[in-house]
Amino acid sequence: MMTAAVNHYFRSSIGRKHLVAITGLLLCGFLVGHLSGNLLLLVGPDAFNIYAHKLFSLGPVLYLIEAGLALVFLVHLYLAARLNIENRQARGQYTLKTRTGRGTTLMSASMPYTGAVLLIFIILHLLNLKFGTNYQTQVDGVQMRDIYRTTVEFFQSPVNVAWYVFAMACAGFHTAHGFSSAFQSLGLNFPKYYPKIKIISYLYAVTIAGGFAFLSIWCYLKGV
Amino acid sequence: MATTNNMTLNLKIWRQKDKTSEGKLVDYRVENVSPDMSFLEMIDVLNDQLVRKGEDTIAFDHDCREGICGMCSMMINGKAHGGFKNTTTCQVHMRLYKDGDTVVIEPFRAKAFPIVKDLTVDRSAIDKVMAAGGFITANTGNAPDANAMLIPKPVADEAMDAAACIGCGACVASCPNGSGMLFMGAKVSQLALLPQGQPESPKRALNMVYTHDTVGFGNCTTHAECEATCPKGISIEHIARMNREYLKAAFTYHEKNRSEGAG
């Protein structure tokens, strides 16, 4: 029966991998938007604050987007964790096992760990910045949150900068494997373009991780 | 013939009495190993020594010893089939090792592959996945005309690449997730590429994946360690094709009467 097939899909190894892949790619898309917005930090306090203010002014629409993002994140996290637990139980317990060197990479092997770092990172990131000190400022007579100040102040601590650079290195590792792997999981591996997807995957990882890490260092150097 | 080339090897071999007992690595020393021997012949020599001493021989799977049956297994120094490219254990020759080398030999391990004895594991999980859909329906009687069904050469080649799978389970043994995706991908992909496999195609993908998930295999996380270790060099592209086949089947397959026919 068709319903039986669809039901099994969402419980099967491949169906759940598809969901991890789709949610992962959506999160990759979110990061592009996030980094683009953050680049306004370089333009100046007003540009960044006005951008943030416009986002806040979306009101219910923003909440809807945030809820959607949270849902995507939770599905990704939950399924990846479940699959990881199953995989740990399914693997052989060897006395000695060495990699061929032609398959598993440091990036693919560290996926659950870099994922865990990112989970901690995201919680702290929201607490420190989104729910951080609420400074107020006025731009062209409009009262708005001075999120620029909250951000730059936060990065005055070298510890915070180091933590962010480390977390972004993890994000880079995670997406370098995850981005191309998502295409493989979704069945989009054709010799004609898969090598290109792999290159794009690395470029994406370096750009996103490098971009965010650069901004945190930039804030530190810029000062309040 | 000069015997100067012959080697002495120190082996650490996994000995386990049966499925339920605890196993451990046991040290053995094999002398007079010719570089021309295959890895399995070297174990034969050791077993011969054990028989002469009245000890229990080492159980290991083997059959054709020419790289096509898929019976030989063994993790040699931590790698399935010894980790040599496109090579099964029976095709590994002792000239690849040096005199005095220590070689660790363990069985193929995975939750889906319980140990039967020593280096022998129960790989019937693979057979169960195969029985769930790794077949086609064909007319019996006279052989059909060879060119009655036209298949483009590149497609036939790709199907043959997938058909090269001997079902040895090296992919499962080397997978950090104990997943059977490369094996299953090869079977689903091979039959999905060919016209003969079409009538059963959606049902095959659904049933094989369902069985794979229920007999103890893990999930794919695209390490591609399977592809690297496969003695037949099967590409993970076949896993991708299976993923497509499965997606298509899960959302479009409709069967009015599930009780009819095989599978």
Interface residues (C-beta under 8 A of the other chain):
Chain A: M1 M2 A5 V6 H8 Y9 R11 S12 S13 I14 G15 R16 K17 H18 L83 E86 N87 Q89 A90 R91 G92 Q93 Y94 T95 L96 K97 T98 R99 T100 G101 R102 G103 T104 T105 S108 A109 M111 H177 S180 S181 Q184 S185 L186 G187 L188 N189 F190 P191 Y194
Chain B: W14 L25 M75 N77 G78 K79 G83 V104 E106 F108 R109 A110 K111 A112 F113 A173 S174 C175 P176 N177 G178 S179 M181 L206 V209 Y210 H212 D213 G216 F217 G218 N219 C220 T221 T222 H223 A224 E225 C226 E227 A228 T229 I236 E237 I239 A240 R241 M242 N243 R244 E245 Y246 L247 A249 A250 F251 T252 Y253 H254 E255 R258
